[in-house]
Amino acid sequence: MAITTTPGYDALPALITRLTGDEKHDRSSFSTLDVLWVLYDRVLGEEDRFVLSKGHGPTAYYAVLAAKGLIPTELLDGFGDFESPLGHHPDRVLVPGVEFSSGSLGHGLAVATGRALTGRRVYCLVGDAELEEGSNWEAVQYAGRIGLASLTAIVIDNDSSSHGWQEGVERRLMLEGWVARRVDGRDHEQLAAALAPDADGTRPRVIVAEVEPR
């Protein structure tokens, strides 16, 4: 029987290069690359759910899905074409492995909160600027007050919020009842340790993944 392997992390730059036509979102996409890789390579289990709220600039997301065999790598070359399933915003109806159609910022965390009420572990990836949307804070406050331990938010902090976060975004979520931790968003070991399931948790978690500023 032939043994097949999927591309590793080192293959991601070449895969991303095949996705052209949305270069203005290159930095936004690249900021998520290591978190996405660690989630799909080390963290997400069969019963877990993942919501990409930071859906603009999805090239890193598509590259990771291709590297993990969830979509054919040849689809990457048609990114953004009229007949391609790979649009500038991920579509859960068209792209295998995508669980939430995103791109309009501020909705993913609320969806993830609702899904986490089923008891399954749910991971939601958001941006630091996106957290300025008021709809996110309804979800933040609700999850914190009911102790929604099955929910983990990962905030990509690339210093792109309009007004900044005094004492860090993690401090703000801690005030709402969340457990918070800041890590190097490029360090796979730190990310994997922070994102590992917390079976004994009683509160929602936020992992702030700090990357280079935009």
C-alpha positions in Angstrom: 0.0 0.0 0.0 1.4 3.4 -1.0 2.0 5.8 1.9 0.9 9.4 1.2 1.8 12.4 3.2 0.4 15.9 3.3 2.6 19.0 3.0 4.1 20.4 6.1 4.4 23.9 7.5 7.4 24.6 5.2 5.2 24.2 2.2 2.8 26.9 3.2 4.6 29.9 1.6 4.6 28.2 -1.8 0.9 27.3 -1.4 0.1 30.9 -0.5 2.0 32.2 -3.5 -0.4 30.4 -5.7 -3.3 32.5 -4.4 -3.1 35.8 -6.2 -5.5 38.7 -6.6 -6.0 39.9 -3.0 -2.6 41.3 -2.2 -4.0 44.2 -0.2 -4.9 41.7 2.5 -1.6 39.9 2.5 -0.6 41.1 5.9 -4.0 40.4 7.4 -3.8 36.9 6.1 -0.2 36.2 7.0 -0.9 37.4 10.6 -3.1 34.3 11.1 -0.8 31.7 9.5 0.9 30.2 12.5 -2.2 30.1 14.6 -4.2 28.3 11.8 -1.4 25.8 11.3 -1.1 24.9 15.0 -4.9 24.6 15.3 -5.2 22.2 12.4 -1.9 20.4 13.0 -2.0 19.9 16.7 -5.1 21.1 18.4 -8.4 20.5 16.7 -10.0 17.1 17.3 -12.7 15.4 15.3 -15.5 16.7 17.5 -14.1 20.3 17.8 -15.4 23.2 15.9 -13.5 26.2 14.4 -14.9 29.5 13.5 -12.8 31.9 11.5 -14.3 35.3 12.2 -11.3 37.1 10.8 -12.4 36.1 7.3 -11.0 38.9 5.1 -7.8 37.9 3.4 -8.3 34.1 3.7 -5.3 33.0 1.7 -3.5 31.6 4.7 -6.6 29.7 5.6 -7.0 28.1 2.2 -3.3 27.2 2.2 -3.6 25.4 5.5 -6.8 23.6 4.3 -4.9 22.5 1.2 -1.9 21.4 3.2 -4.1 19.3 5.4 -5.9 17.7 2.4 -9.2 19.3 3.1 -9.3 21.0 -0.3 -7.3 20.1 -3.5 -4.2 22.1 -3.9 -5.1 22.8 -7.6 -8.0 24.9 -6.4 -5.5 27.5 -5.1 -4.6 28.6 -8.6 -8.2 29.8 -9.4 -8.6 31.8 -6.2 -11.1 34.6 -6.7 -12.2 33.5 -10.2 -15.9 33.6 -10.9 -16.2 29.8 -11.0 -13.8 29.1 -8.1 -15.2 28.0 -4.7 -12.3 29.9 -3.1 -13.7 33.5 -2.8 -12.2 36.5 -1.1 -14.4 35.5 1.9 -14.7 31.8 2.9 -18.0 30.2 2.1 -19.0 27.2 4.1 -21.3 26.0 1.3 -18.5 25.9 -1.2 -15.3 25.1 0.6 -14.9 21.8 2.5 -13.7 22.3 6.0 -15.1 25.8 6.3 -17.7 25.9 9.0 -18.7 29.6 8.9 -19.1 32.0 6.0 -17.1 35.0 7.2 -15.7 38.3 6.1 -18.2 40.7 7.6 -16.4 41.4 10.8 -17.9 41.2 14.3 -20.2 38.1 13.8 -17.9 35.1 14.4 -17.6 35.2 18.1 -21.4 35.3 18.6 -21.7 32.3 16.3 -19.0 30.5 18.2 -20.6 31.3 21.5 -23.9 29.7 20.3 -22.1 26.6 19.1 -20.2 26.3 22.3 -23.5 26.0 24.2 -23.8 22.5 22.9 -20.8 21.5 25.0 -18.4 20.9 22.1 -15.1 22.7 22.2 -15.2 25.7 19.9 -12.3 27.8 18.8 -12.8 31.2 17.3 -10.2 33.3 15.6 -10.7 37.1 15.6 -8.6 40.2 15.1 -7.7 42.9 17.6 -9.4 45.5 15.4 -12.4 43.4 14.9 -13.0 43.3 18.6 -14.0 47.0 18.4 -17.3 45.8 16.9 -20.0 46.0 19.6 -21.6 42.6 18.6 -18.4 40.9 19.8 -18.8 42.3 23.3 -22.4 41.0 23.7 -20.8 37.6 23.1 -17.9 38.3 25.4 -20.1 39.4 28.3 -22.5 36.5 27.9 -19.9 33.8 27.7 -18.0 35.3 30.7 -21.1 35.5 32.8 -22.3 31.9 32.3 -18.8 30.5 32.5 -18.8 29.0 28.9 -15.7 26.9 29.4 -16.1 25.1 26.0 -15.3 28.4 24.2 -11.8 29.5 23.3 -11.1 32.8 21.4 -7.8 33.5 19.7 -7.1 37.1 19.1 -4.5 38.1 16.5 -2.9 41.2 18.0 -1.1 43.0 15.1 -1.7 46.4 16.6 -4.3 47.3 14.0 -7.2 48.4 16.3 -8.1 52.1 15.9 -7.7 53.1 19.5 -5.5 50.4 21.0 -6.3 48.4 24.1 -5.2 49.9 27.4 -3.2 47.2 29.3 -3.8 44.8 26.5 -6.9 43.2 25.1 -6.5 40.3 27.4 -7.0 42.6 30.4 -10.3 43.7 29.0 -11.6 40.2 28.6 -10.4 39.2 32.1 -12.7 41.9 33.5 -15.6 40.1 31.7 -14.8 36.8 33.4 -12.5 35.2 30.9 -9.2 33.4 31.5 -6.5 35.2 29.4 -3.0 34.5 28.2 -0.7 36.3 25.8 1.7 34.3 23.6 4.1 34.8 20.7 1.9 34.3 17.7 4.8 32.9 15.7 5.9 30.4 18.3 4.3 27.0 17.6 5.2 25.5 21.0 3.7 28.5 22.9 0.6 28.4 20.8 0.1 24.6 21.1 0.5 24.8 24.9 -1.9 27.7 25.3 -4.5 26.1 23.0 -4.4 22.6 24.5 -7.9 21.6 25.8 -8.5 22.5 29.4 -10.7 19.7 30.7 -11.0 21.3 34.2 -11.8 24.8 33.0 -14.8 26.7 34.3 -14.5 29.9 32.2 -14.1 30.8 28.6 -10.5 31.3 27.5 -8.8 34.0 25.3 -5.4 33.5 23.8 -3.9 36.7 22.5 -1.4 35.8 19.8 1.0 38.8 19.3 2.5 39.2 15.9 4.4 41.9 14.1 2.4 45.2 13.6 0.7 45.8 10.3 
